[in-house]
């Protein structure tokens, strides 16, 4: 969603790198580029004006002018202002003191309210609640049936006394749904309401009647993040006509410019509570402004990645995998395949890799990564005997030919798998012994050539050039100058946070992933 904006901001900060001090002209140019990037991303003009004014004021202050690394200081300012424009701190749902808590969904037709009701119901159930979905959208064809199907998939009951398709009273259905929940001890009621293709008086009146009949504790405005500036106009209409207490962004996985997410909080004053990031019921998450700001600035979202991993990874299997990775037990091809299956439970590999710091620089490789390669690897390993999986060294030429025929691959594919397995095994053990400083298995993923989405061709293309170390000059004066310059570089490098400027170091080189200070709890992914 924010790829274009992220690339524009990355280029802006790259121009600042290497400057010892920022002049007023540098600040003006930077703010101007940020303004253009936000406007191109379809952010509302009032939000852009407030954002750039705050950045300009802070970038011209002493905290930047006196900094040894002004580029990182400006990046820090932009990050903090992005968090502010996105809502500051994440807010919890307001739960009723006496159940049931009533949550009403409102928005235009096509925004994804019905699917979101199922996602929200599933999320609430996982949080220990007993939710009930109420089908009050009796206008759209098959809306009731869709909610019943989604509710069944989510494992959440649905109250649907009317068939819909223009039949029934939606206000009465909503009221009876709340009564049914109270009598049957459901503690949360999610009311799905009808929408229109555009804002009109009939839709607003119906939503207001349902609001008055159910007295909801939360009214969530569901907005399609891909509709741009019109999202702000629609949000203002709902705020004035019905009122809402929070926003849910749907279709955040789309390829639109995403300005709605950066505008709604500033324009309406209401926080974004949830984000829908895909079509599956599991593609639903709490909206954290600080994490979203980190994604936009290509600094990764490791906390969300950790939360998803903790849900998907079995603790017993993770502990066993940790022993194998640390060298206590042998790490085999069967273990490698089991680990790959666990990673697949996290969802899309592209989405997961996109949460790693600095991955914006590898967007092309990520887009070209074929996720079906994991299935091909599984087929190759399944074509091996147990002895071959336990000890790949015994796989000679004839065995490779048999495995290739059994899996529908070529011998060169088998050779590539074994080579990548050795690389992944070495890297994963190195990361595990280093205290879990990185996502296990990322650099040696099958088909990625050591880089996400790389493949064999890009492996050679993306390899960094070899550098030769300069020797010290025999001239005493020149050698003293070299030593002074080396000391200055070391002092400057110690001022910044490794990887904070889009995964790059002071001189623009990629930061070693092992030097990143990852959040507490990341080592859980190694079974520690």
C-alpha positions as CSV (number, residue, x, y, z in Angstrom):
1,X,0.0,0.0,0.0
2,X,2.7,2.5,1.0
3,X,5.4,1.4,-1.4
4,X,5.5,4.6,-3.4
5,X,5.4,6.8,-0.4
6,X,8.1,4.8,1.3
7,X,10.4,5.0,-1.8
8,X,9.9,8.7,-2.1
9,X,10.8,9.3,1.6
10,X,13.8,6.9,1.3
11,X,15.2,9.0,-1.5
12,X,14.6,12.2,0.5
13,X,16.6,10.9,3.4
14,X,19.3,9.5,1.2
15,X,20.0,13.0,0.0
16,X,20.6,14.2,3.6
17,X,23.1,11.4,4.4
18,X,26.7,12.6,4.7
19,X,25.9,16.2,5.6
20,X,27.7,17.4,8.7
21,X,25.2,20.2,9.3
22,X,21.8,21.1,7.8
23,X,21.3,24.6,6.4
24,X,18.0,26.3,6.2
25,X,18.0,25.5,2.4
26,X,18.5,21.8,3.2
27,X,15.5,21.9,5.6
28,X,13.3,23.7,3.0
29,X,14.2,21.2,0.3
30,X,13.6,18.2,2.5
31,X,10.2,19.5,3.7
32,X,9.2,20.4,0.1
33,X,10.1,16.8,-1.0
34,X,8.1,15.3,1.9
35,X,5.1,17.5,1.0
36,X,5.2,16.3,-2.6
37,X,5.5,12.7,-1.5
38,X,2.5,13.0,0.8
39,X,0.4,14.8,-1.8
40,X,1.3,12.2,-4.4
41,X,0.2,9.5,-1.9
42,X,-3.3,11.1,-1.8
43,X,-3.0,12.4,1.7
44,X,-5.5,15.2,2.5
45,X,-4.2,18.7,2.2
46,X,-5.0,19.8,5.8
47,X,-3.1,16.7,7.0
48,X,-0.1,17.5,4.8
49,X,0.0,21.1,6.0
50,X,-0.1,20.1,9.6
51,X,2.5,17.4,9.1
52,X,5.0,19.5,7.2
53,X,4.7,22.5,9.5
54,X,5.5,20.3,12.5
55,X,8.5,18.7,10.7
56,X,9.8,22.1,9.5
57,X,9.6,23.6,13.0
58,X,11.4,20.7,14.7
59,X,14.0,20.3,11.8
60,X,15.0,23.9,12.2
61,X,15.4,23.6,16.0
62,X,18.6,23.0,18.0
63,X,18.0,19.3,18.2
64,X,18.9,19.0,14.6
65,X,21.3,21.9,14.1
66,X,23.6,20.7,16.9
67,X,23.4,17.0,16.0
68,X,26.4,15.1,14.8
69,X,24.2,13.2,12.4
70,X,21.3,15.5,11.3
71,X,20.0,13.0,8.7
72,X,19.1,10.5,11.4
73,X,17.6,13.3,13.6
74,X,15.3,14.4,10.8
75,X,14.3,10.7,10.2
76,X,13.5,10.5,13.9
77,X,11.4,13.7,13.7
78,X,9.5,12.4,10.6
79,X,8.9,9.0,12.3
80,X,7.5,10.7,15.4
81,X,5.2,13.0,13.4
82,X,4.0,10.0,11.3
83,X,3.1,8.3,14.6
84,X,1.2,11.4,15.6
85,X,-0.7,11.8,12.4
86,X,-1.7,8.1,12.5
87,X,-3.1,8.5,16.0
88,X,-0.4,8.4,18.6
89,X,-1.0,5.4,20.8
90,X,-3.2,2.3,19.9
91,X,-6.5,2.3,21.7
92,X,-8.3,-0.7,23.1
93,X,-12.0,-1.4,22.4
94,X,-14.4,0.1,24.9
95,X,-16.1,-2.9,26.5
96,X,-19.4,-2.5,28.4
97,X,-19.3,-2.8,32.2
98,X,-22.4,-5.0,31.9
99,X,-22.3,-7.4,28.9
100,X,-23.0,-7.6,26.1
101,X,-20.8,-5.0,24.5
102,X,-22.4,-3.8,21.2
103,X,-20.2,-3.0,18.3
104,X,-21.9,-1.5,15.2
105,X,-20.2,-1.6,11.8
106,X,-21.0,1.3,9.4
107,X,-19.7,2.3,5.9
108,X,-20.3,2.3,2.2
109,X,-21.3,-0.8,0.3
110,X,-18.2,-2.6,-1.0
111,X,-16.0,-1.4,1.9
112,X,-15.8,-5.0,3.3
113,X,-18.1,-4.7,6.3
114,X,-19.5,-8.3,6.2
115,X,-16.1,-10.0,5.8
116,X,-14.7,-7.7,8.5
117,X,-17.5,-8.8,10.8
118,X,-16.3,-12.3,10.5
119,X,-12.6,-11.3,11.0
120,X,-13.5,-9.2,14.1
121,X,-15.6,-12.1,15.5
122,X,-12.7,-14.5,15.1
123,X,-10.3,-12.0,16.7
124,X,-12.7,-11.5,19.6
125,X,-13.0,-15.3,20.1
126,X,-9.3,-15.7,20.2
127,X,-9.2,-12.9,22.8
128,X,-11.4,-15.0,25.1
129,X,-14.8,-13.4,24.3
130,X,-18.0,-15.1,23.2
131,X,-19.1,-13.0,20.2
132,X,-22.4,-13.0,18.2
133,X,-22.7,-11.7,14.7
134,X,-26.0,-10.0,13.8
135,X,-27.1,-9.8,10.2
136,X,-28.8,-6.4,9.9
137,X,-27.9,-5.8,6.2
138,X,-31.2,-6.9,4.7
139,X,-30.8,-4.9,1.5
140,X,-27.8,-6.1,-0.4
141,X,-28.5,-9.4,-2.2
142,X,-27.2,-12.5,-0.2
143,X,-25.6,-10.3,2.5
144,X,-27.2,-12.5,5.2
145,X,-26.0,-15.7,3.5
146,X,-22.5,-14.2,3.2
147,X,-22.4,-13.4,6.9
148,X,-23.6,-16.9,7.8
149,X,-20.8,-18.4,5.7
150,X,-18.1,-16.1,7.1
151,X,-19.4,-16.7,10.6
152,X,-19.2,-20.5,10.1
153,X,-15.6,-20.2,8.9
154,X,-14.7,-18.0,11.9
155,X,-16.4,-20.3,14.3
156,X,-18.8,-17.6,15.5
157,X,-22.6,-17.9,15.7
158,X,-24.8,-15.6,13.5
159,X,-28.2,-14.2,14.5
160,X,-30.2,-14.0,11.2
161,X,-34.0,-14.2,11.8
162,X,-34.7,-12.5,8.4
163,X,-33.6,-13.9,5.0
164,X,-32.7,-10.4,3.7
165,X,-32.7,-9.5,0.0
166,X,-35.1,-6.6,0.8
167,X,-37.2,-8.6,3.3
168,X,-37.4,-7.7,7.0
169,X,-36.8,-4.7,9.3
170,X,-33.0,-4.2,10.0
171,X,-33.7,-2.1,13.1
172,X,-35.8,-4.9,14.6
173,X,-33.2,-7.5,13.7
174,X,-30.5,-5.5,15.5
175,X,-32.6,-5.0,18.6
176,X,-33.6,-8.7,18.8
177,X,-29.9,-9.7,18.2
178,X,-28.8,-7.7,21.3
179,X,-31.7,-9.3,23.3
180,X,-30.7,-12.8,22.1
181,X,-27.1,-12.1,23.1
182,X,-28.1,-11.0,26.6
183,X,-30.3,-14.0,27.2
184,X,-27.7,-16.5,25.9
185,X,-24.7,-14.9,27.7
186,X,-22.8,-13.7,24.6
187,X,-20.5,-10.9,25.8
188,X,-19.9,-9.1,22.5
189,X,-22.4,-8.3,19.7
190,X,-21.2,-7.3,16.2
191,X,-23.9,-5.7,14.2
192,X,-23.4,-5.7,10.4
193,X,-25.4,-2.9,8.7
194,X,-26.3,-2.0,5.2
195,X,-24.3,0.4,3.0
196,X,-24.9,2.2,-0.2
197,X,-22.7,3.0,-3.3
198,X,-22.7,6.6,-2.1
199,X,-23.7,8.7,0.9
200,X,-27.5,9.2,1.0
201,X,-30.2,10.2,3.5
202,X,-31.9,6.8,3.6
203,X,-28.7,5.0,4.5
204,X,-27.8,7.6,7.2
205,X,-31.3,7.4,8.7
206,X,-31.3,3.6,8.9
207,X,-27.8,3.6,10.5
208,X,-29.0,6.2,13.0
209,X,-32.1,4.2,13.8
210,X,-30.0,1.1,14.5
211,X,-27.7,3.2,16.6
212,X,-30.6,4.5,18.7
213,X,-32.1,1.0,19.0
214,X,-28.9,-0.8,20.2
215,X,-27.0,1.9,22.0
216,X,-23.6,0.6,20.8
217,X,-20.5,0.9,22.9
218,X,-18.4,1.2,19.7
219,X,-19.4,2.4,16.2
220,X,-16.7,1.4,13.8
221,X,-16.5,3.2,10.5
222,X,-15.2,0.7,7.9
223,X,-13.4,2.5,5.0
224,X,-11.8,1.1,1.9
225,X,-8.1,2.3,2.1
226,X,-7.9,2.3,-1.7
227,X,-10.5,5.0,-2.4
228,X,-8.1,7.9,-1.7
229,X,-9.5,11.4,-1.0
230,X,-13.1,10.2,-1.1
231,X,-12.5,8.3,2.1
232,X,-12.1,11.5,4.0
233,X,-15.3,13.0,2.5
234,X,-17.3,9.8,3.3
235,X,-15.8,9.8,6.9
236,X,-16.9,13.3,7.5
237,X,-20.4,12.5,6.2
238,X,-20.7,9.5,8.6
239,X,-19.2,11.5,11.5
240,X,-21.8,14.3,11.0
241,X,-24.8,11.9,10.2
242,X,-24.3,9.0,12.5
243,X,-21.1,9.5,14.5
244,X,-18.4,6.9,15.0
245,X,-15.9,6.1,17.7
246,X,-13.2,4.4,15.7
247,X,-12.1,3.5,12.1
248,X,-11.2,0.2,10.5
249,X,-9.1,0.3,7.4
250,X,-9.9,-2.5,4.9
251,X,-8.0,-3.7,1.9
252,X,-4.7,-2.3,3.3
253,X,-2.9,-4.9,1.2
254,X,-3.9,-3.1,-2.1
255,X,-1.6,-1.3,-4.4
256,X,-3.3,2.1,-4.1
257,X,-1.4,5.1,-2.7
258,X,-2.9,4.8,0.8
259,X,-3.4,8.5,1.7
260,X,-6.7,7.7,3.5
261,X,-4.8,6.0,6.3
262,X,-2.8,9.1,6.9
263,X,-5.7,11.5,6.6
264,X,-8.7,10.1,8.5
265,X,-7.2,10.6,12.0
266,X,-6.3,14.2,11.3
267,X,-9.6,15.1,9.6
268,X,-12.1,13.3,11.9
269,X,-10.2,13.1,15.1
270,X,-11.2,9.5,15.6
271,X,-8.5,6.8,15.9
272,X,-7.9,3.8,13.6
273,X,-8.4,0.7,15.7
274,X,-8.0,-2.2,13.2
275,X,-6.6,-3.0,9.8
276,X,-7.6,-5.7,7.3
277,X,-4.6,-6.8,5.3
278,X,-5.9,-9.5,3.1
279,X,-8.9,-11.7,2.1
280,X,-8.3,-14.5,4.7
281,X,-10.0,-14.3,8.1
282,X,-6.6,-14.3,9.7
283,X,-5.5,-11.2,7.7
284,X,-6.7,-8.9,10.5
285,X,-4.7,-7.0,13.1
286,X,-4.7,-4.2,15.6
287,X,-3.6,-0.9,14.2
288,X,-0.5,0.4,15.9
289,X,0.5,3.8,14.7
290,X,4.2,3.4,15.7
291,X,4.4,0.1,13.8
292,X,2.7,1.5,10.7
293,X,5.1,4.5,10.7
294,X,8.0,2.0,10.9
295,X,6.6,0.2,7.8
296,X,6.2,3.4,5.9
297,X,9.8,4.4,6.7
298,X,11.1,0.9,5.8
299,X,12.3,0.2,9.3
300,X,10.3,-3.0,9.5
301,X,7.5,-4.2,11.9
302,X,9.2,-6.8,13.9
303,X,6.7,-6.7,16.8
304,X,3.8,-7.7,14.6
305,X,6.0,-10.4,13.0
306,X,6.8,-11.7,16.5
307,X,3.1,-11.7,17.5
308,X,2.1,-13.7,14.4
309,X,5.0,-16.1,15.0
310,X,3.9,-16.8,18.5
311,X,0.5,-17.8,17.3
312,X,1.7,-20.0,14.5
313,X,4.7,-21.7,16.2
314,X,4.2,-24.6,18.5
315,X,6.2,-24.1,21.7
316,X,7.3,-27.8,21.9
317,X,8.4,-27.8,18.2
318,X,10.1,-24.5,18.6
319,X,12.1,-25.8,21.6
320,X,13.1,-28.9,19.7
321,X,14.1,-26.7,16.7
322,X,16.1,-24.5,19.0
323,X,18.2,-27.4,20.1
324,X,18.8,-28.5,16.6
325,X,19.8,-25.0,15.4
326,X,22.2,-24.6,18.4
327,X,24.0,-27.7,17.4
328,X,22.8,-29.9,20.2
329,X,21.0,-32.2,17.8
330,X,21.5,-32.7,14.1
331,X,19.5,-30.5,11.7
332,X,18.1,-32.6,8.9
333,X,16.2,-32.1,5.7
334,X,13.1,-33.4,7.4
335,X,13.5,-30.7,10.1
336,X,14.1,-28.1,7.3
337,X,10.8,-29.1,5.7
338,X,8.9,-29.0,9.0
339,X,10.3,-25.6,9.6
340,X,9.2,-24.4,6.2
341,X,5.7,-25.6,7.0
342,X,5.7,-23.6,10.2
343,X,6.8,-20.5,8.3
344,X,4.0,-21.0,5.8
345,X,1.5,-20.9,8.7
346,X,2.5,-17.2,9.2
347,X,0.8,-16.4,5.9
348,X,2.3,-14.9,2.8
349,X,6.1,-15.1,2.6
350,X,6.2,-11.8,0.8
351,X,4.2,-10.1,3.5
352,X,6.3,-11.6,6.2
353,X,9.5,-10.6,4.6
354,X,8.2,-7.1,4.0
355,X,8.1,-6.6,7.8
356,X,11.9,-7.0,8.1
357,X,13.9,-3.8,8.3
358,X,15.4,-2.5,5.0
359,X,13.3,-4.7,2.8
360,X,12.1,-1.7,0.8
361,X,15.4,-1.8,-1.0
362,X,14.7,-5.3,-2.2
363,X,11.1,-4.7,-3.3
364,X,11.7,-5.9,-6.8
365,X,13.2,-9.2,-5.6
366,X,10.3,-9.6,-3.2
367,X,7.7,-9.1,-5.9
368,X,9.5,-11.6,-8.1
369,X,9.7,-14.3,-5.4
370,X,7.6,-17.3,-6.3
371,X,5.9,-18.7,-3.2
372,X,5.2,-21.9,-5.0
373,X,8.9,-22.7,-4.7
374,X,8.2,-23.9,-1.2
375,X,5.8,-26.5,-2.5
376,X,8.4,-27.7,-5.0
377,X,11.0,-28.0,-2.2
378,X,8.5,-30.0,-0.2
379,X,7.9,-32.3,-3.2
380,X,11.7,-32.9,-3.6
381,X,12.2,-33.7,0.1
382,X,9.1,-36.0,0.1
383,X,10.7,-38.0,-2.8
384,X,13.7,-38.8,-0.6
385,X,14.0,-41.8,1.7
386,X,14.2,-41.3,5.5
387,X,17.9,-42.1,5.4
388,X,18.5,-39.5,2.7
389,X,16.6,-36.8,4.6
390,X,18.6,-37.6,7.8
391,X,22.0,-37.6,6.0
392,X,22.0,-35.7,2.7
393,X,25.7,-36.6,2.1
394,X,24.7,-40.0,0.9
395,X,22.7,-38.6,-2.0
396,X,24.9,-39.5,-5.0
397,X,24.3,-39.1,-8.7
398,X,21.9,-42.0,-9.1
399,X,19.9,-41.0,-6.0
400,X,19.6,-37.5,-7.3
401,X,18.2,-38.8,-10.6
402,X,15.7,-40.9,-8.8
403,X,14.6,-38.0,-6.6
404,X,14.3,-35.7,-9.6
405,X,12.1,-38.1,-11.4
406,X,9.9,-38.7,-8.3
407,X,9.4,-35.0,-7.7
408,X,9.0,-33.8,-11.4
409,X,12.2,-31.7,-11.1
410,X,15.6,-31.7,-12.7
411,X,18.9,-32.9,-11.2
412,X,20.1,-29.3,-11.2
413,X,17.1,-28.5,-9.0
414,X,18.1,-31.2,-6.5
415,X,21.7,-29.9,-6.5
416,X,20.4,-26.4,-5.9
417,X,18.2,-27.5,-3.0
418,X,21.1,-29.3,-1.3
419,X,23.4,-26.3,-1.7
420,X,20.8,-24.0,-0.3
421,X,20.1,-26.3,2.6
422,X,23.7,-26.2,3.6
423,X,23.7,-22.4,3.4
424,X,20.5,-22.1,5.4
425,X,21.7,-24.6,8.0
426,X,24.9,-22.6,8.5
427,X,23.1,-19.3,8.6
428,X,20.2,-20.4,10.9
429,X,22.7,-21.9,13.4
430,X,24.7,-18.7,13.4
431,X,21.6,-16.6,14.1
432,X,20.4,-19.0,16.8
433,X,23.7,-18.8,18.6
434,X,23.7,-15.1,18.3
435,X,20.6,-14.9,20.5
436,X,17.9,-14.8,17.9
437,X,19.0,-11.7,16.1
438,X,16.9,-12.1,13.0
439,X,14.1,-14.1,11.5
440,X,15.1,-17.8,11.3
441,X,15.3,-19.1,7.8
442,X,15.0,-15.9,6.0
443,X,18.4,-15.7,4.2
444,X,18.4,-19.2,3.0
445,X,14.8,-19.6,1.8
446,X,14.5,-22.0,-1.1
447,X,14.5,-20.3,-4.4
448,X,15.6,-17.0,-3.0
449,X,19.3,-17.3,-3.8
450,X,20.3,-16.0,-0.4
451,X,18.1,-12.9,-0.8
452,X,14.4,-12.6,-0.7
453,X,12.9,-13.3,-4.2
454,X,16.4,-13.4,-5.7
455,X,16.7,-16.7,-7.3
456,X,19.9,-17.9,-9.0
457,X,20.3,-15.0,-11.4
458,X,19.8,-12.3,-8.9
459,X,22.2,-14.0,-6.5
460,X,25.1,-12.9,-8.7
461,X,23.6,-9.6,-9.6
462,X,22.9,-8.5,-6.0
463,X,26.3,-9.6,-4.6
464,X,28.1,-6.6,-3.1
465,X,31.4,-5.7,-4.7
466,X,34.5,-6.9,-3.0
467,X,36.5,-4.2,-1.3
468,X,40.2,-4.2,-0.8
469,X,41.6,-2.8,2.4
470,X,43.9,0.2,1.9
471,X,47.3,-0.1,3.6
472,X,48.8,2.6,5.7
473,X,50.9,5.1,3.8
474,X,54.7,5.1,4.3
475,X,54.6,8.9,4.5
476,X,54.3,9.9,8.2
477,X,52.2,13.0,7.5
478,X,49.8,11.1,5.2
479,X,49.6,8.2,7.7
480,X,48.7,10.6,10.5
481,X,45.9,12.1,8.3
482,X,44.6,8.6,7.6
483,X,44.5,7.8,11.3
484,X,42.6,11.0,12.0
485,X,40.1,10.3,9.3
486,X,39.6,6.7,10.6
487,X,39.0,8.0,14.1
488,X,36.5,10.6,12.9
489,X,34.6,8.0,11.0
490,X,34.5,5.7,14.0
491,X,33.2,8.5,16.2
492,X,30.5,9.5,13.7
493,X,29.4,5.9,13.3
494,X,29.0,5.5,17.1
495,X,26.4,8.3,17.2
496,X,23.7,6.7,15.1
497,X,21.5,3.6,15.7
498,X,22.5,0.8,13.3
499,X,19.9,0.3,10.6
500,X,17.8,3.3,11.7
501,X,18.1,5.1,8.4
502,X,16.3,2.5,6.2
503,X,18.7,-0.3,7.1
504,X,21.7,1.7,5.9
505,X,24.9,2.6,7.8
506,X,26.6,6.0,7.9
507,X,28.3,5.6,4.5
508,X,25.3,4.0,2.8
509,X,26.5,0.4,3.2
510,X,23.9,-2.2,4.2
511,X,23.9,-2.9,8.0
512,X,24.9,-6.4,9.1
513,X,21.6,-8.0,10.4
514,X,23.4,-9.4,13.4
515,X,24.1,-5.8,14.6
516,X,20.4,-4.9,14.8
517,X,18.9,-4.5,18.3
518,X,15.7,-6.4,17.9
519,X,12.8,-6.3,20.4
520,X,12.7,-8.4,23.5
521,X,11.0,-11.7,22.9
522,X,12.4,-12.2,19.4
523,X,14.5,-15.1,20.7
524,X,11.2,-17.1,21.4
525,X,11.3,-17.9,17.7
526,X,14.3,-20.1,18.4
527,X,12.6,-22.0,21.2
528,X,14.5,-20.2,23.9
